[in-house]
Amino acid sequence: MSTTLTTEAVLADITAMLRDVLDGYEVDEITMDTTFHDDLEMESIDLVALGGHLTERYGDRVNFAEFIAGLDLDEIIDLKVGRLVEYVVTAP
């Protein structure tokens, strides 16, 4: 991808993806501090769907499964949208 990704643009992209994945679940404002587990109540199947959206949007440079695999259980439970945004922004 030739353009530089900004935090704001990636947050907007991921927010749209989350609204699609969580269709039917009332999602308030999603911020960098929003947690996937406590705030969005996402389950593993939702994360798989999110991974598909990320690959579709950003291609192979963003490997969500690899990103999640690098976290321990507590980090996954406490994972905030901002951490994923930063990962996408800094992915090679």
C-alpha positions in Angstrom: 0.0 0.0 0.0 1.6 3.2 -1.1 -0.2 5.7 1.1 0.7 6.3 4.7 -2.0 5.1 7.1 -3.0 7.5 9.8 -4.3 6.5 13.2 -7.6 8.3 12.5 -8.2 6.6 9.2 -7.4 3.2 10.5 -9.7 3.8 13.5 -12.5 4.8 11.2 -11.9 1.7 9.0 -11.9 -0.7 12.0 -14.9 1.0 13.5 -16.8 0.4 10.3 -15.6 -3.3 10.3 -16.7 -3.7 13.9 -20.2 -2.3 13.1 -20.5 -4.8 10.3 -19.2 -7.8 12.3 -21.4 -6.9 15.3 -24.5 -6.3 13.1 -27.5 -6.3 15.4 -25.5 -5.5 18.5 -25.8 -1.9 19.6 -22.4 -0.4 19.3 -21.8 3.0 20.9 -18.9 5.2 20.0 -15.8 3.1 19.4 -12.6 4.7 20.6 -8.9 3.7 21.0 -9.8 2.7 24.6 -12.7 0.5 23.6 -12.1 -3.1 24.6 -13.1 -6.0 22.4 -14.1 -8.3 25.3 -15.7 -6.0 27.9 -17.1 -3.1 25.8 -18.0 -4.9 22.6 -18.6 -8.4 24.0 -16.9 -10.0 21.0 -16.5 -13.7 20.8 -13.9 -15.7 19.0 -16.1 -16.1 15.9 -16.4 -12.3 15.8 -12.6 -12.0 15.9 -12.3 -14.4 13.0 -14.8 -12.3 11.0 -12.9 -9.1 11.9 -9.7 -10.8 10.7 -11.3 -11.4 7.3 -12.3 -7.8 7.0 -8.8 -6.7 7.9 -7.3 -8.9 5.2 -9.8 -7.7 2.7 -9.0 -4.1 3.4 -5.3 -4.2 4.1 -4.1 -7.3 2.3 -1.5 -9.8 3.6 0.6 -7.1 5.4 -2.0 -7.2 8.2 -2.1 -10.7 9.7 -4.7 -10.6 12.5 -4.3 -14.2 13.4 -0.5 -13.7 13.8 -1.2 -10.5 15.8 -3.5 -12.4 18.2 -1.2 -15.4 18.4 1.5 -13.1 19.8 -0.6 -12.1 22.8 -1.2 -14.0 26.0 -4.7 -14.7 27.3 -4.8 -11.7 29.6 -3.7 -9.4 26.8 -6.4 -10.8 24.5 -9.1 -10.3 27.1 -7.9 -6.7 27.8 -7.2 -6.0 24.1 -8.2 -2.4 23.1 -9.1 -1.2 19.7 -6.2 1.2 19.9 -3.7 -1.6 20.1 -5.1 -3.1 16.9 -5.1 0.3 15.2 -1.4 0.8 16.1 -0.6 -2.6 14.8 -2.2 -1.9 11.4 -0.6 1.6 11.2 2.9 0.2 11.8 2.6 -3.1 9.8 5.2 -3.2 7.1 
